Amino acid sequence: MTWEGLWSSARIHLGLSSEEFWSLTPRQFVLLGRAKQVEIMRQEYGPALVCCMVAALAGQKRQPRDFMPSLSRRRSRPDWKDQLEKVKVLHARIGGADGAHSS
């Protein structure tokens, strides 16, 4: 990665000013990046648990990581549309709006 790439990552993803970025050692920058990744995973975990519960209602055994974009096995991370498609499939399997069962 180039210095410009590191700088832009610090500005966009870590919210650092240019001065803050240039005052960091490489090790500090790496540690901040790791901390940011942990924070992202914490934010994704709660919604992922909800998705697992919905999957369980549909008879599927899934793990939270299956619904966490930051842990996706795909080369590029899925966007919200990919996640929405997963939810639609699960919703249909438990009798969602398009194939609803009557109560």
Secondary structure, 3 states (H helix, E strand, C coil): CCHHHHHHHHHHCCCCCHHHHHHCCHHHHHHHHHHHHHHHHHHHHHHHHHHHHHHHHCCCCCCHHHHCHHHCCCCCCCCHHHHHHHHHHHHHHCCCHHHCCCC
